[in-house]
């Protein structure tokens, strides 16, 4: 149950709830227990419901007279059936409601608003339509629960006329009940609910009715397995309520039903023709889409909950770094394997695929564009390529989570497709700059619209003829380079990209691996259209960015000796090794080999006395993601370390220069951040508290710092480590590092 509010007077006078069923009763009971109102009054036509509501503490009192109940009300909640709403609104329109705010709980908002506009002229500013997405298999006021809405969505759909103060009041009430409140356009709400709630109920009702009215199908019910029972469970819902909903939300339901009917017809044709490829595509997309988005939502719920509760790592001083480990697969290569495998002719097999949220977002985007992809299962993925011109228009926006790589590289691929596409992401990705790819793509002839200040979402208009270009990049960025090279696969003439400093070249290497010619001369890479990609086998090596935490850990720990297995050592990614060696690190490469066009090695690291250096600027782009943990190495090195030319660090998941400087200073280090870098005087670190600001690399870097610290380092806001490097703590414990989640050590 929800706990009572802190002591103090109620915020509001009277709450009136009209309709004391499960939803209305739970709303009333929860707010009554929270003490937000001086009085909670119920109205219901059923006398027994009113009696139970008072007895069970749902309301303070019940009234049968609507005018008497609403007199002096601050908030009036309308929790009656959809088709009864217009009549109730008409009755309320005849009353003097003062400044009361009206709200409702109906699942079809368009019909409520249309009714309100007909009868509530002059009161629309005080109307806040709402819809809690919560329920129970039980019904009636006797099932009312004060915590029914806790961690459930509540969607508010304010009108243009809705007063901001009225909206804020209703928003506050739902949040007090523990709900996750969102605001949404009315038409969008009805379309979303038609697809996610109304259509499934209609299909369940129809299937059960279709089988039940044929006597010969009695055995279907007799021998029905769990899947049938699970799917048709919702056909046990209230028929009258769903009758009302389908009538009220008719237009949106019909649009969704028509789209589904088209898909069902295509599926029937595939069965009739024995088209197994089509069937595998539908079933694979459906299964993995459900798993993919369920995982994202589950992880997000976990991360949100952990952020709310401040997930803390406790990193103890001491410990050791010994043994053999293999860190997760390379994210950059995982992304590109899906992209090029999808555009290849034939079937591509991938091993070692990183099953992290970013790479899965890329995988799901190509499924949405008609590519049949099996897996991932234990890092194995099978991609049935469609060729360079085989992608299909996605059914809606492509959601890319927090993956900047996915968005920037896809922008290049989609710029020349015959269909429109929209790329969206989460709140963090929506703050990342995208003009760095949009501007050069526009110069090639692409039509791309961005959000304010060049940020997502990106809308890319299809059917454009791209022209090749010779582009001089103003900054070193592998994502920009890769985006333009991928666009060049479709452009007239050749496309070249020249970079001011070397960046990771996974795209160039993988294009060659798929048989596509790429020329590289100095700092310039060039492609021309007119060739094809041919399916191949890809083995994804371990990610050197993930290995970097253990490279530094073994370098600074006492008596350390660790072997990191099968790590990608692409020369455009080994800046972290080069910098650590310049600082005196004892690092050696063993069992060197090439796998799928990428150099791989086992990396052995032993303890060493590090010294401060001026980091060569030509190494900065080759270690851009590893600098947070390199700052930890610098903090323990003898002398001063200076970094310049790394302004890119200020626009990562956090301002990594400032956040690391703040944390190191809190632990007693002598640190001076600069606009494009940092100056660190090495020495010792004390224990203390630092904040990761939701940046996984910051959290893991300070976990490494504890190995030589004088006390415990308590690291706040570490939830995102679970989404980027889920077995980080396990590997830490495996090699002997003493870091764990607070409360689970």
N, C-alpha and C positions, 0 to 999 in steps of 0.2 A: 504494500500500500504506500501511497505518497505520504511523506511526513508532513506534519503541520507547519504552517508558516511561522516565522519568527514572531515573537510577541509584538503587539501593536494593534492599532485600530484597523478595521476593514478599510480597503481602498475605495469601495463602492457601497452604495446603499442597497438596492434591491435587484436581484436576478430573477427573471421570470422564464421558466422553461415550459413551453407549450408542446405537449406530447411526451409522456413519461415512459417511453420504451427503453430499449437497451442503450441507444445513443444519447437520447435526451436525459435519461436517468443517470447515466454515467457522467455526463457533463455536469449535471446539477450536484451529484454526490461528491465529485472530485473538488469542485470549487467551494462547496460547503465545508468540506474537511480542511481545505486550505485557508478558510477564513477570509476570503477576499471580499465577501459581501456581508452586509449587516443582516440580510434576510434572503433566503432562497425560497421562491414560491413556485409551485407546480400547477399546471392546468392539464387536465385529461378528461375525456368524455367517459372513461371507464371508472366507475366509483371504486371498484376493488383495487385498481392500479393506484388511485390516489391514496387509499388507505394504506396499502403496502409501502408506498413511497414515504409516508410520514413515519410508519413503524420502523422502517429500515434505515432511517436517517438520510434518505436521499434528498428530501426537502424539509423545510421548517413547517410549511403548511401547504394545503392545496385549496384551490378555489375553482368552482364551476362557472363563476361569472367572469368572463374575459375582461370586462372593463374594470372590475374591482381588482382583479389580479394585477393588471398592468398599471394601475394608478401609482405614479411616482417611481416607475421602473427606470433603472439605469441601463440595463441590457435585457433584451427579449430574444430568447433563443427559440427558433421555430423548428421543431423536430417532428413534424407531421409528414404523412406520405406526400409524394411529389404532386399527385393530382388533386390533393386537398389544399395545396398551397395557395392557389389563387383565391379561393373562398376565404381562407384565413386572412390573407393580406387585405382583402376587401373589408373584412370586419375590423381589422386594425386601423384601416384608413379612416373609419368613422369615429375613432377615439382620439382624445387629446393625449398624445404620448410624450409631450414635452420634448426633452433632449435625449430620449431613450435611443440606444443603438440597436437596430434590428440585425439579426444574423440567422443563418440556417445551416442545416447539415445534409442537404440533398445531394445526390450524386450526379444530377444533370442540372447544370447551372443556367444554361440558356433558357430553359422553360421558366425557371424561377424569376430570372431577370425580366423576361418578356411580360410575365404576369405582374411583376412589380411596377413596370413602366405603365401598364394599363391602369393600375388602381392606386399607386402611391405617389402621384404627382406632388412635388414639393417636399417629399421626404427621402428622396433617393440619396441625398448626401449622408444620411444616417443609416444606410443599408450596406452591410458587408456580407456578401454571399460567401459561404464556406462549405467545405466537404472534408470530414475526417475519414481517412482510409483505415478503418479499424472495425472490428466486429467480433462476433462470437457465434458458435453454433447454438447457443442459448439465446432466448429473446425475452422481451418483457422487462418491466421495471425490477422484477425480482432478480434478474441477472446483472443489474447495474453494478459496475466496478469503478471505484475512484481512480484506479490506475489503468483503465482500459486504453487510454490514448498514449500512454508512456512509450516513447521511442517509435511511434507511428507517425506517418505523414498526415498533416492537415494542410489542405490547399485552400487559400483564400483567393477569391476572384473579384477584387474591387472593381466598381464601375468607374468611368471617367469622373462622375460626379461625387464619388465617395470622399467624404471628409477625411483628411489625414489623421486627425485625432481619433475618429471613430475606428478607422482601420487599426491604429496603434492599440486601441483598447482591446479589440477582439484578438489581435495577435498576442497581446500580453496574456489573456486568459488561457489560450491554448498552450502557450509556453509554460505557464504555471502548472498545467496538467502534464507536463513532460513531453509534449508533442514536438515533432520536427516540422516547423511551419514554413511553407513556401507560398509565394504569391504568383499567380498565373493568369494569363488572359483567359476570358471565359470560353471562347471558341476552342482554344487550344486544350483547355481542360476537358471539355466534352469529347473532343476527338481522341485524346489520350485514354480517357476512361472507357470510351466505346471499344477501343482496341484491347485494353488490358483487363477489363472487368466485364463489360456488357456482352461483347461477342462470346467470350468463353462460356458465360451462363447460357446464352442462347443456344450454342452448340450442344452443351450438355443436356439441356431440356429437350432439344430436338432429337438427339441420338436416343435417349431413353424412350421418348414417345414413339419414335420410329420402330424400335425393337419391341416395345411393349404391346403395340397394337397388332402385331403379327403373332398369332398363337404358335406358329411353328418355331418361333424364336425363343420360346420359353427356356430351352436348354441353354441359351446364351447367358441368361441370368443365373441358371443353376450352376454353370461351370465357369462363371466369370472369375478371372484372376484379379490380383490386386490392382493392376493398371486400369482395368475397366472401372473398378470401384472408386479408385482415386479420381479418375477423370470425371465420373458422373456424380461424385459426391455433391457438387454444387447444385445439381438438379433437385436436391432436397430443400433448396431455399424457398422462401415465401413467394408463391406464384403471383399473388396480388401485387406485392411490392415490385416484382420484376415486370409485370404487365405495365405498371405505371411508369417504370424507368424507361422501357423500350418506347413507349408512346411519347414520353417527355423528351427523350434524346434521339428521336427518330432520324433526323438528318445525318448525324454523326454515325449512328449505328449502321445506316444504309451504306454510307461511304465505305466503312470498314468491311461490311459484309460483302459488298461488290468486289473489293480488292481480294478478299479471301476466296471468293467464288472463282475468280480468275486463276488464283494459285491452285485451287482444288481441281479445276478443269485441266490445267497443265500437268498436275500429278496423275490424274486419271489417264490422260493421253500417254504419259510415260509408262504407266503400268500396261496399258493396252499394247504399246509398241515394244515392250520389253527394253525400254531405255534405262539400263542400269546406271549409266553415268549421271543422268538427271536425278534418279532416285537417291544415289549416293550423295550427290550435291545437296539435295534438300535435307536429307537425314543428318548428314555431317554438320551442315550449317546450323540446323536446329539444335542438335545435341550440344555442340560446342558453344554456340551463342548463349544458350541457357547457362552452361557452366561458366563461360567467360564473364558474363555480366553478373551472375550470382557471386562469383569470386570477387569481382570488383566491388560490388555493393557490400559483401561481407567484410572485405578488407577495409573499405571506406568506413563502414560502421565501427569496425575495430579501431581503426586509426582515429576516427572522430571521438570515440569513447575514450581512447587512450590520451588524445590531446586534451579532452575535457578533464580527465583525471591526472594529466601530466605523467605519462609513462617515463620512468626514471631508470637510467642505468647507474649501478654502483660499480665503479672500477677501483679495485683494491690495489695498493702498491705491491711490488714484488711479483711473484709468479715467474713463469719461464716461457720460453718459446722453443719447443723442440718437437720433432716428429715429421711426418709426411702428411700433407693435405692437398686436396684439389678444390679450388674455389669455383664458383659457378661459371657457366659459359659466357663468352664474350657477347655483350649486348649489341654492339655495333654490327658484328657479323651476323648475329641472329636476325636483326632487322632486315639486313640486305639479302639474306638467304630467302626470306619469304617474298620480298619484292621481286627479285630477279627470277626465282623459281616459278613465281606466278606468271611472269611474262615470257618464260621459256617455252619451247615446244618439246613436249615429252614430260616424263615424270621425274621429279627431283627428290632425292632422299637426303634428309638432313639428320645428323646425329649431334648430340651435345647442345641442342637448342636451349636457350635460356628461357625457362618458363616463368619469367617475371612479368609484371603488369604492363610495362612499356612494350616489350616484344609481342606480347599477346594482343595488344591493341593493334599493332600492324597486321598480325595474322587475321584478326577478326575483320579488319577493313577490307582485306582482299577476299575473304569469304563473302562479305556483303556485296562485292563487285563480281560475284559469280564464279570464283575460283574454288574448286573442290580441294580441300586440304584435310588430310587425315592426321589426327593427333593434336597436340603433342602428347606422347606417352613415354615417360622416362627419357625425355629429351629427343625422342625420335619423331620426325614429322615427314609426311609424304605429301608432296605438292603436285597436283595434276595441272601442269601449265596450260595456259590458253593462248600463248603467243603474244607478241607485242600489241596486236590489235584486237585481242579477244575479251578485254574487260567489258563488263556490262554496267549500266547506270545503277548505282546503289539505291535501295528503296527510300533512303532518307539520309540525313547528315551522318558523316563518318565520325564517330566519337573516339578520340585518341587518348583519353585520360590525361596523363601528365607527360606524355612523350613528345618532346620537341623534335627529336629525330624523325619520328613518324610524320609529323605535320610538315616539316620542311622538305623532306625527301619526297613525300607524296605530292606536294605542291608541284614539283617538277614533272612527275609522271602524269599527273592529271591535267596539266596545262594544255596538252594536245589531244586529249580524249574527245570523242564526239558528243559526250554528255556533260551536263552541269554537275557539279559536286560541291558540297560544303564540308569543311573540316572544322570540328569543334573539339574542345577539351575541357578539363576541369578548371577550377578557379585559378590554380597556380599556372597552368599552361596559358590560360587566357590573359596573363599579364606579360607573357614573353614576347619580344620583338619579332615580327615577321616581315617587315619591310626589306630586310636584308636579302630575302629570297623573292619577295613580290616585285620589287623594282627591277632587277635584272630580267625576271621572267616577262614582265610587261615590255621591256625593251626587245624581247624576242617575239613579241606579238600576242602574248597571253593576256586574257582579260581576267583580272583578279581584284576582288573587293575585300577589304579588311575592315575590322572594327576600328574604333577610335585609336589614333596614334599608331596605326599599323599593327594592331594586335588582333588575335583571333576573335571571332571566327573568320575563316577564309572562305569566300565563295568564288569558285572558279568556273567561268563560263566555257562550255564545250564548243567544239566545232571550229576552233581557231587554227590557222596555219602558222606554225612557228618558223622563224628564220634563224639560222645559226648566227652566232656572234663570237667575238673574241673579247672575253671579259677579264678585266684586271680587278681582282678582289681588293677592296680597301682594307679588309682585315682578314687574318688567317682563320678560316672556318671550314672544317671538313663537311659540315652539313650544307653550307652554301655551295661548295664545289660539287658535292654529290648531286644536289638538287638540279644544278644546271647541266651536268653531264647526263643525267637521266632524261631531262627535257630534250637534250641534244639527240637522243635516240630517235626522236620524231621530227626533228627540225630539218628544213631544207639547208643544204650546204653543211659545212662542219661547224662544230661548236668547240671552242677552247676556253679553258679557265686557267688563269695564271694567279698564283698565290704569293703573297709577300714572304711567307715562311712555310716550310713543309708542314702538312697536316696529315692525319691518318688517311691511308690510301686503300682502304678495304673495298671501296666501290670499284676502283680501277682494276684491282686484282681479281675481284669476283666477276666483273664483266669478262675479263680474259678467260677465267675459269669456265664461263658459260659459252665460250667461243666467239665473243664479240670483240672486234679489234679496237684497241685503245692505244694511242701513242702518247708517250710521256717523254718530254725533252726538258731537262732542267726542272723548272718550277711550273711547267705548263703541261696540262693534260688535254687531249683532244679526242673527240669522237665524231663520227659521221653517221647519218641514218642510212637505211638500205640494207642492213645486215640483220641477222636473227640471233636469238639466244637459244642454245641447245641444252636440254636438261643434263644435270650431272649429279655427282655425289658430293656432299659437303659435310665436313667434320668440324664442328665449332670448337676452337680451343678455349681453355679457361681465360677469363677476363683479367688482363694485367691491371686494370683499374681496381678490381677487387683484391688482387694479389698485393697491391701496393701497401695495404694496411699491415700485412704480415712482413713485407720487405722492411718497412720502418720498424715494426715491433722487434724483429730479430736483430736489427742493427743496433737498437738502443738497449735491449735487455742484456742482463749479465749471462754469460755462459750459454748463449743461444746457438742453436743449429737446427734449421728447418729446411725442408725440401718442398717446394711448391711444384706440383706435377702438371705437365701438359699445358703450360702457359703460353699464350700467343705472344711472340716477341717481334711483331711487325715493327720495323725500324721507325715508322711514324708514330709509334705508341710507346717507345722505350725511353722517353725522356726521364721518367722517374728513376729508371736504373742508371742512366747517365749522370743525373744530378747526384744521386746517392753515392755513386763511385767517385765523383769529384769531391764529395764531402768525406771520402775515406772509407766507405762501406765495403764490407767483404762479401761480394756477390759474384757467383760464378754460374755459368750456363752449362748444363749437362744434357747429354742425349739430344743434341740438336737435330731437327728434321723438318721436312716441309709436309704439311697436310692441307690438301685442297688449295694450294697456292699461297698458304700462309705459313711463315716460319714459326716453329714451336720448339719449346725446350722445357726441361725441368730446371728450376732456379733454386740454387742452394745459397742460403744467407746465414752468416755467422756474426756474432757480436763484433763491434768495432768502435773505436773512439772517433766520433765524427768531428769535423771541423767546419766552421762557417765559411761560406764562399759568396762571391757575387755570381748569382745564377745567370749563365749566358742567355741572352735574349732569344737566340735562335733555338733554344731548348724549351722555351715557354709554351709554344703551341703543342709540343709533343708531350707535355705533362699537365695540360690545363686542368684536367679533372682530378689529378693527384695532389695538387698543392695543399689542400687542408692538412693531409697527413705529413707532407713534407715540411710544413710549418712546425709540426711536433718534432721532427728530426732536428730542425734548426734550433728549437728551444733547448735541446740537450747538447748541441754541438759546442765545441770550444771556439769562441770568437763570434764574429758578426756575420749574419747571412742577409743579403740584400736581393730583393726581387723587384724587377722593373718590367714594364711592357705587358702587364697582366690585367689590364682594365676589364677584360672579358669576365674575370672572376666576380665582378660586382653585379652581373646580370644573370647569375646562375639561379639555382633553387632558392638561394639567399644571397646577400652581399657577403661572399665568403671572405673577403679581405677584412671587412669590419667585424663580422661575427667571430672569426678566429682571433682577431686582435683583442676583442673584448674578453673572450674566454681566456686567452693566454695571460692577459693583464690581471684577470681575477685570480689566476694561479701564481702570480708573482713574477711573471716574465717581463723583461724590458722590451717593449714592442712599440713600433711607430708605424701606423698605417699611412700609406701615401695614395694619391689618386690612382696610380696604376700599379701598386705593389705594396711591399711591406719591408720593414727593417726589423730584424730580430737579433737581440744579443743573447747568445746561449748561456746556459747556467743550470740552475735547478728549478723544478716546479714544486710548489706546495700543493697540498690537497685543497679542495674547495668546491664551489658550485659553479657550473657553467650552463649555458643555454644553447641548444642546438638549433632553435628556431625552425624546427620541422625539416631540417636539412640532414639527410641520412649520412652524408660524408663528414659533416661536422661531428655528429654523434659518434661515429666510429673512430674518428681521429682522436678525440679526447679519451675514448676507451683505451687506445694504444698508449696515450700519454701517461696513464697511471702506472705503467710498468716501472718507471723510474721516479715517480712522484714521492714526496715526503708524507703524503697522507691520501685518504680516500678522495677520489674525484666523483662528485655527484652530478650526473649529466641529465638535464631536463629536456623534455620534448623530443623523445627518441622514437616515437611510434613509427615514423616512416622507414626506419631500418627494416621493419618486417616486410615491407612491400618491395624493397630494392635488393636486399641481401638477407633473405629470411633465415639462413642458417649461420649468420655471422657469430652469434653467441655460442652456438654449438662448436664451431671451428675454434673459437677462442679457448673454450674449455678443453678441446681436444689437444691443443698444443701447450696448455698450461697457464694461459692468461686468466686472471681472476676478475672477470667482468660478468655481471649478471643483471637481470631485471630486478629492481628493488622489490622486496617481498617474496622473491622466488630464488634467492641465492641459496 
